C-alpha cells in the first residue's frame, strides 16, 4: 500500500486472515478469564461480608496469634 508516498508492507491475505484468527482466539480466552475473575471477585466479596457479619454478631471469634 502506498499512503502519502509512504510504502507500507502488508503480509499476504491468507497470513492476514491467520493473524486475525489468532487475535480473535486470544480475545476469546481473555474474555473467558475475565468472566472467571469477576465471578471469583463476587464470591470473595460474599465470603468477606459473611465473615464480617459473623464477627460483628459474635458467631466467630478472632484469636490473636
HELIX and SHEET records of a PDB file:
HELIX    1   1 UNK A   13  UNK A   56  1                                  44    
SHEET    1   A 2 UNK A   2  UNK A   3  0                                        
SHEET    2   A 2 UNK A   6  UNK A   7 -1                                        
END                                                                             
